[in-house]
């Protein structure tokens, strides 16, 4: 992940914003899972393809039925063309999340 500084509306207000390199599917996957791990679901959904966001509204409920996330999340990304998947092998064998490259960036997809 890379960080950039943005000057806010108020004078001399400097806000540090960390964002994923959305041209890198691994960065998007890690950023998404970092937000999920911190229960920042509003931030996590920012990495979800806009037309798929409705499917992720129940993410918190689904996670409650799965084993707790490990403290250090291992993300394994596989990409072929403009599609991909990522898994968290140190968390769940069956958890796989789709990725798609659209509008010049990588997104989490249904």
C-alpha positions in Angstrom: 0.0 0.0 0.0 1.1 3.5 -0.6 0.2 6.7 1.4 -0.4 10.1 0.0 -1.1 13.5 1.6 -4.2 15.4 0.8 -4.8 19.0 1.8 -8.3 19.4 3.4 -10.8 22.2 3.0 -9.6 24.0 6.2 -6.3 25.8 5.9 -3.2 24.0 7.2 -5.3 20.8 7.7 -3.2 17.9 6.4 -4.8 14.5 6.2 -2.9 11.3 5.7 -4.8 8.9 3.6 -3.5 5.3 3.0 -4.9 3.7 -0.2 -4.2 0.5 -2.0 -2.5 0.6 -5.4 -5.6 -0.4 -7.3 -3.6 -1.4 -10.4 -2.2 -4.3 -8.3 -4.7 -7.1 -7.5 -2.7 -8.2 -4.4 -2.8 -4.7 -2.9 -6.6 -4.5 -3.4 -7.0 -8.0 -1.9 -4.8 -7.0 1.1 -6.5 -3.7 1.6 -10.0 -5.3 1.5 -9.0 -8.0 4.0 -7.2 -5.4 6.3 -10.5 -3.4 6.5 -12.5 -6.6 7.1 -10.2 -7.7 9.9 -10.7 -4.3 11.6 -14.5 -4.5 11.1 -14.3 -1.5 8.8 -16.9 -2.8 6.4 -17.7 0.6 5.0 -14.1 1.0 4.0 -13.8 -2.6 2.7 -16.8 -2.2 0.4 -15.0 0.7 -1.4 -12.9 -2.0 -3.0 -15.9 -3.9 -4.2 -17.1 -3.5 -7.8 -20.0 -0.9 -7.5 -22.6 -3.2 -9.1 -21.7 -6.0 -6.7 -21.8 -4.0 -3.5 -25.4 -5.1 -2.6 -24.0 -8.7 -2.3 -21.5 -7.6 0.3 -24.0 -6.0 2.6 -24.3 -9.2 4.6 -20.5 -9.6 4.9 -20.4 -9.0 8.6 -23.1 -11.7 9.2 -21.3 -14.2 7.0 -18.0 -13.7 8.8 -19.7 -14.4 12.1 -20.3 -18.0 10.9 -16.7 -18.6 10.0 -13.6 -19.1 12.1 -12.0 -15.9 13.4 -9.6 -14.2 11.1 -5.9 -14.7 12.0 -3.9 -11.8 13.3 -1.6 -11.9 10.2 -3.7 -12.5 7.1 -1.9 -14.5 4.3 -3.3 -13.5 0.9 -2.6 -15.6 -2.1 -3.7 -14.1 -5.4 -4.1 -15.9 -8.8 -4.7 -13.8 -11.9 -5.5 -14.7 -15.5 -6.1 -11.8 -17.8 -8.6 -9.4 -16.3 -9.9 -11.9 -13.8 -8.5 -13.4 -10.6 -9.2 -14.8 -7.2 -7.6 -14.6 -3.8 -7.6 -17.0 -0.9 -6.6 -16.8 2.7 -5.0 -20.2 3.3 -4.2 -19.6 6.9 -7.9 -18.9 7.6 -10.2 -21.1 5.6 -9.9 -23.7 2.8 -13.1 -22.7 1.2 -12.9 -18.9 1.3 -12.1 -17.6 -2.2 -12.9 -14.1 -3.3 -13.1 -13.1 -7.0 -11.2 -10.2 -8.5 -11.9 -8.4 -11.7 -10.0 -5.6 -13.6 -12.5 -3.0 -14.8 -12.3 0.8 -15.4 -8.5 0.8 -15.1 -8.3 -0.8 -11.6 -8.8 -4.1 -9.8 -12.0 -4.7 -7.8 -13.4 -7.3 -5.5 -16.2 -9.0 -7.3 -19.1 -11.4 -6.5 
